[in-house]
Amino acid sequence: MSDSMNLNATTNNTGNPATTDRTQAESQQPVTGRRGILTAMFASAATVLAAITTTLFRSRSSLADESGEAGTDQRNKQYGMVIDVRRCIGCHACTVACKSEFDLPLGVNRCWVEYVEKGEYPDVGRSFLPRLCNHCSEPSCVYVCPTNATYKRKQDGIVVVDQGLCIGCKYCIQACPYDARYQDPIMGWIDKCDFCVHRVSQGVEPSCVSTCVGGARIFGNLADPDSEVSKLIAKNRVTVLRDEMGTFPNVFYIAADHTDAVDSRRPEVRHVRVLTHRKDQTRR
């Protein structure tokens, strides 16, 4: 009798449709306890980690593709310039060509020529020193820019300014040891020499190079040992400006006179005067 009652009770508990529906509904309700919260957190973390891993994998894959043989020649380029001061006659044709190429406002220049006078009569001398952005391998201007407006192009090593991102804070002007930057008096952004990147990208030399009367400016790929600039550097004693700053400039000079005003204290120099047609007469 008791066995029959137990069997009937068991049958009622398992066979009752209402009981079955209630059990299924309870199993479908979200778990709000501590275990459920921890489970949801771990699931979310796993999803985010998977997304990050996928992104990194794709980034590395794209970098690996870019580092393939097809892009090797582009990435190995480092454009630079050799200035043979022995050929410079101080005519400022390079400065005029640059201002005309970019329609620069009055009072600012992307490149300029300094006159260096030293000595006392009758032992006096004058030399010329063309100046421009050095497109350094370790450009200090890039490192201080808060908006990444200044950057070094990977394909050719030219340092450029994205004027759409520039906020005119002048950090790069202070960081540049070559005084190669200025603030545009009309637009307010920072500007400088960019090796006429719009011409170079089309296989045309910068305007200052093509205009130089004495052929003192030679432009080319420093990473190519067969280029004219590389051969000049290999065959001549070259110097760079402000080598002690550790920026590794890519503008090299042949027979340049780096005498500065501080050298006037040397007995063999006695007098030094640096002249420039720029608005700011002080050399940095």
Contacts in CASP RR format, 6 or more apart in sequence:
PFRMAT RR
TARGET T0000
AUTHOR 0000-0000-0000
METHOD contacts of the structure
MODEL  1
MSDSMNLNATTNNTGNPATTDRTQAESQQPVTGRRGILTAMFASAATVLA
AITTTLFRSRSSLADESGEAGTDQRNKQYGMVIDVRRCIGCHACTVACKS
EFDLPLGVNRCWVEYVEKGEYPDVGRSFLPRLCNHCSEPSCVYVCPTNAT
YKRKQDGIVVVDQGLCIGCKYCIQACPYDARYQDPIMGWIDKCDFCVHRV
SQGVEPSCVSTCVGGARIFGNLADPDSEVSKLIAKNRVTVLRDEMGTFPN
VFYIAADHTDAVDSRRPEVRHVRVLTHRKDQTRR
13 19 0 8 1.000
14 20 0 8 1.000
31 39 0 8 1.000
66 75 0 8 1.000
67 75 0 8 1.000
74 155 0 8 1.000
74 156 0 8 1.000
75 154 0 8 1.000
75 155 0 8 1.000
76 223 0 8 1.000
77 155 0 8 1.000
77 156 0 8 1.000
77 157 0 8 1.000
77 221 0 8 1.000
77 223 0 8 1.000
77 224 0 8 1.000
78 137 0 8 1.000
78 156 0 8 1.000
78 157 0 8 1.000
78 221 0 8 1.000
78 222 0 8 1.000
78 223 0 8 1.000
78 250 0 8 1.000
79 135 0 8 1.000
79 156 0 8 1.000
79 157 0 8 1.000
79 158 0 8 1.000
79 195 0 8 1.000
79 200 0 8 1.000
79 219 0 8 1.000
79 220 0 8 1.000
79 221 0 8 1.000
79 222 0 8 1.000
79 250 0 8 1.000
80 135 0 8 1.000
80 195 0 8 1.000
80 219 0 8 1.000
80 220 0 8 1.000
80 221 0 8 1.000
80 222 0 8 1.000
80 229 0 8 1.000
80 250 0 8 1.000
80 251 0 8 1.000
80 252 0 8 1.000
81 132 0 8 1.000
81 195 0 8 1.000
81 209 0 8 1.000
81 217 0 8 1.000
81 218 0 8 1.000
81 219 0 8 1.000
81 220 0 8 1.000
81 229 0 8 1.000
81 250 0 8 1.000
81 251 0 8 1.000
81 252 0 8 1.000
82 217 0 8 1.000
82 218 0 8 1.000
82 229 0 8 1.000
82 232 0 8 1.000
82 233 0 8 1.000
82 238 0 8 1.000
82 251 0 8 1.000
82 252 0 8 1.000
82 253 0 8 1.000
82 254 0 8 1.000
83 130 0 8 1.000
83 216 0 8 1.000
83 217 0 8 1.000
83 218 0 8 1.000
83 251 0 8 1.000
83 252 0 8 1.000
83 253 0 8 1.000
83 254 0 8 1.000
83 256 0 8 1.000
84 215 0 8 1.000
84 216 0 8 1.000
84 218 0 8 1.000
84 232 0 8 1.000
84 236 0 8 1.000
84 254 0 8 1.000
84 255 0 8 1.000
85 127 0 8 1.000
85 128 0 8 1.000
85 129 0 8 1.000
85 130 0 8 1.000
85 216 0 8 1.000
85 253 0 8 1.000
85 254 0 8 1.000
85 255 0 8 1.000
85 256 0 8 1.000
85 257 0 8 1.000
86 216 0 8 1.000
86 254 0 8 1.000
86 255 0 8 1.000
87 212 0 8 1.000
87 214 0 8 1.000
87 215 0 8 1.000
87 216 0 8 1.000
88 113 0 8 1.000
88 128 0 8 1.000
88 130 0 8 1.000
88 214 0 8 1.000
88 216 0 8 1.000
89 128 0 8 1.000
89 213 0 8 1.000
89 214 0 8 1.000
90 113 0 8 1.000
90 115 0 8 1.000
90 128 0 8 1.000
91 213 0 8 1.000
92 112 0 8 1.000
92 113 0 8 1.000
92 277 0 8 1.000
93 211 0 8 1.000
93 212 0 8 1.000
93 213 0 8 1.000
94 111 0 8 1.000
94 113 0 8 1.000
94 130 0 8 1.000
94 208 0 8 1.000
94 211 0 8 1.000
94 212 0 8 1.000
94 217 0 8 1.000
95 109 0 8 1.000
95 111 0 8 1.000
95 112 0 8 1.000
95 113 0 8 1.000
95 208 0 8 1.000
95 277 0 8 1.000
96 211 0 8 1.000
97 207 0 8 1.000
97 208 0 8 1.000
97 210 0 8 1.000
97 211 0 8 1.000
98 104 0 8 1.000
98 109 0 8 1.000
98 110 0 8 1.000
98 111 0 8 1.000
98 193 0 8 1.000
98 207 0 8 1.000
98 208 0 8 1.000
99 109 0 8 1.000
99 110 0 8 1.000
100 207 0 8 1.000
101 196 0 8 1.000
101 207 0 8 1.000
102 110 0 8 1.000
104 110 0 8 1.000
104 191 0 8 1.000
105 184 0 8 1.000
105 185 0 8 1.000
105 186 0 8 1.000
107 185 0 8 1.000
107 278 0 8 1.000
107 279 0 8 1.000
108 182 0 8 1.000
108 184 0 8 1.000
108 185 0 8 1.000
108 191 0 8 1.000
108 279 0 8 1.000
109 182 0 8 1.000
109 278 0 8 1.000
110 132 0 8 1.000
110 133 0 8 1.000
110 191 0 8 1.000
110 192 0 8 1.000
110 193 0 8 1.000
111 130 0 8 1.000
111 131 0 8 1.000
111 132 0 8 1.000
111 193 0 8 1.000
111 208 0 8 1.000
112 130 0 8 1.000
112 131 0 8 1.000
112 132 0 8 1.000
112 276 0 8 1.000
112 277 0 8 1.000
112 278 0 8 1.000
113 128 0 8 1.000
113 129 0 8 1.000
113 130 0 8 1.000
113 131 0 8 1.000
113 276 0 8 1.000
113 277 0 8 1.000
114 128 0 8 1.000
114 129 0 8 1.000
114 130 0 8 1.000
114 131 0 8 1.000
114 274 0 8 1.000
114 275 0 8 1.000
114 276 0 8 1.000
114 283 0 8 1.000
115 126 0 8 1.000
115 127 0 8 1.000
115 128 0 8 1.000
115 274 0 8 1.000
115 275 0 8 1.000
115 276 0 8 1.000
116 126 0 8 1.000
116 127 0 8 1.000
116 128 0 8 1.000
116 129 0 8 1.000
116 257 0 8 1.000
116 259 0 8 1.000
116 272 0 8 1.000
116 273 0 8 1.000
116 274 0 8 1.000
116 275 0 8 1.000
117 124 0 8 1.000
117 125 0 8 1.000
117 126 0 8 1.000
117 271 0 8 1.000
117 272 0 8 1.000
117 273 0 8 1.000
117 274 0 8 1.000
117 275 0 8 1.000
118 124 0 8 1.000
118 125 0 8 1.000
118 257 0 8 1.000
118 259 0 8 1.000
118 263 0 8 1.000
118 264 0 8 1.000
118 269 0 8 1.000
118 270 0 8 1.000
118 271 0 8 1.000
118 272 0 8 1.000
118 273 0 8 1.000
119 125 0 8 1.000
119 269 0 8 1.000
119 270 0 8 1.000
119 271 0 8 1.000
119 272 0 8 1.000
120 270 0 8 1.000
120 271 0 8 1.000
127 256 0 8 1.000
127 257 0 8 1.000
129 253 0 8 1.000
129 256 0 8 1.000
129 257 0 8 1.000
129 258 0 8 1.000
130 216 0 8 1.000
130 217 0 8 1.000
131 178 0 8 1.000
131 179 0 8 1.000
131 180 0 8 1.000
131 241 0 8 1.000
132 180 0 8 1.000
132 193 0 8 1.000
132 208 0 8 1.000
132 251 0 8 1.000
133 159 0 8 1.000
133 176 0 8 1.000
133 178 0 8 1.000
133 180 0 8 1.000
133 181 0 8 1.000
133 192 0 8 1.000
133 193 0 8 1.000
133 194 0 8 1.000
133 195 0 8 1.000
133 251 0 8 1.000
134 178 0 8 1.000
134 180 0 8 1.000
134 240 0 8 1.000
134 241 0 8 1.000
134 247 0 8 1.000
134 249 0 8 1.000
134 250 0 8 1.000
134 251 0 8 1.000
135 152 0 8 1.000
135 157 0 8 1.000
135 158 0 8 1.000
135 159 0 8 1.000
135 195 0 8 1.000
135 249 0 8 1.000
135 250 0 8 1.000
135 251 0 8 1.000
136 159 0 8 1.000
136 247 0 8 1.000
136 248 0 8 1.000
136 249 0 8 1.000
136 250 0 8 1.000
137 247 0 8 1.000
137 248 0 8 1.000
137 249 0 8 1.000
137 250 0 8 1.000
138 246 0 8 1.000
138 247 0 8 1.000
138 248 0 8 1.000
139 150 0 8 1.000
139 152 0 8 1.000
139 159 0 8 1.000
139 247 0 8 1.000
140 175 0 8 1.000
140 176 0 8 1.000
140 177 0 8 1.000
140 245 0 8 1.000
140 247 0 8 1.000
141 150 0 8 1.000
141 159 0 8 1.000
141 172 0 8 1.000
141 175 0 8 1.000
141 176 0 8 1.000
141 181 0 8 1.000
142 150 0 8 1.000
142 151 0 8 1.000
142 152 0 8 1.000
142 159 0 8 1.000
143 175 0 8 1.000
144 171 0 8 1.000
144 172 0 8 1.000
144 174 0 8 1.000
144 175 0 8 1.000
145 151 0 8 1.000
145 171 0 8 1.000
145 172 0 8 1.000
146 167 0 8 1.000
146 169 0 8 1.000
146 171 0 8 1.000
147 165 0 8 1.000
147 166 0 8 1.000
147 167 0 8 1.000
148 162 0 8 1.000
148 165 0 8 1.000
149 161 0 8 1.000
149 162 0 8 1.000
149 163 0 8 1.000
149 164 0 8 1.000
149 165 0 8 1.000
149 166 0 8 1.000
149 167 0 8 1.000
149 190 0 8 1.000
150 159 0 8 1.000
150 160 0 8 1.000
150 161 0 8 1.000
150 162 0 8 1.000
150 166 0 8 1.000
150 172 0 8 1.000
150 190 0 8 1.000
151 159 0 8 1.000
151 160 0 8 1.000
151 162 0 8 1.000
152 158 0 8 1.000
152 159 0 8 1.000
152 160 0 8 1.000
153 159 0 8 1.000
153 160 0 8 1.000
153 197 0 8 1.000
156 197 0 8 1.000
156 200 0 8 1.000
157 250 0 8 1.000
158 194 0 8 1.000
158 195 0 8 1.000
158 197 0 8 1.000
158 200 0 8 1.000
159 192 0 8 1.000
159 194 0 8 1.000
160 194 0 8 1.000
160 197 0 8 1.000
161 189 0 8 1.000
161 190 0 8 1.000
161 191 0 8 1.000
161 192 0 8 1.000
161 194 0 8 1.000
163 187 0 8 1.000
163 189 0 8 1.000
163 190 0 8 1.000
163 191 0 8 1.000
164 189 0 8 1.000
166 189 0 8 1.000
166 190 0 8 1.000
168 183 0 8 1.000
168 188 0 8 1.000
168 189 0 8 1.000
168 190 0 8 1.000
170 183 0 8 1.000
170 190 0 8 1.000
172 181 0 8 1.000
172 190 0 8 1.000
173 181 0 8 1.000
173 182 0 8 1.000
173 183 0 8 1.000
173 190 0 8 1.000
177 241 0 8 1.000
177 242 0 8 1.000
177 245 0 8 1.000
177 247 0 8 1.000
177 284 0 8 1.000
178 241 0 8 1.000
178 242 0 8 1.000
178 249 0 8 1.000
178 284 0 8 1.000
179 280 0 8 1.000
179 283 0 8 1.000
179 284 0 8 1.000
180 192 0 8 1.000
180 193 0 8 1.000
181 190 0 8 1.000
181 191 0 8 1.000
181 192 0 8 1.000
182 190 0 8 1.000
182 191 0 8 1.000
182 192 0 8 1.000
183 189 0 8 1.000
183 190 0 8 1.000
183 191 0 8 1.000
184 190 0 8 1.000
184 191 0 8 1.000
195 206 0 8 1.000
195 219 0 8 1.000
196 204 0 8 1.000
196 205 0 8 1.000
196 206 0 8 1.000
196 207 0 8 1.000
196 208 0 8 1.000
199 205 0 8 1.000
199 206 0 8 1.000
199 207 0 8 1.000
200 206 0 8 1.000
200 219 0 8 1.000
204 210 0 8 1.000
205 219 0 8 1.000
206 217 0 8 1.000
206 219 0 8 1.000
208 217 0 8 1.000
209 217 0 8 1.000
209 218 0 8 1.000
209 219 0 8 1.000
218 228 0 8 1.000
218 229 0 8 1.000
218 232 0 8 1.000
219 229 0 8 1.000
220 227 0 8 1.000
220 228 0 8 1.000
220 229 0 8 1.000
221 227 0 8 1.000
221 229 0 8 1.000
221 230 0 8 1.000
222 229 0 8 1.000
222 230 0 8 1.000
222 233 0 8 1.000
222 250 0 8 1.000
224 230 0 8 1.000
225 231 0 8 1.000
225 234 0 8 1.000
229 252 0 8 1.000
232 238 0 8 1.000
232 252 0 8 1.000
232 254 0 8 1.000
233 252 0 8 1.000
236 254 0 8 1.000
237 254 0 8 1.000
238 252 0 8 1.000
238 253 0 8 1.000
238 254 0 8 1.000
239 252 0 8 1.000
239 253 0 8 1.000
239 256 0 8 1.000
239 258 0 8 1.000
240 249 0 8 1.000
240 251 0 8 1.000
240 252 0 8 1.000
240 253 0 8 1.000
241 249 0 8 1.000
241 251 0 8 1.000
241 253 0 8 1.000
241 258 0 8 1.000
242 249 0 8 1.000
243 249 0 8 1.000
259 269 0 8 1.000
259 272 0 8 1.000
260 272 0 8 1.000
260 274 0 8 1.000
260 283 0 8 1.000
261 272 0 8 1.000
261 273 0 8 1.000
261 274 0 8 1.000
261 283 0 8 1.000
263 269 0 8 1.000
263 272 0 8 1.000
264 270 0 8 1.000
264 271 0 8 1.000
264 272 0 8 1.000
274 283 0 8 1.000
276 283 0 8 1.000
END
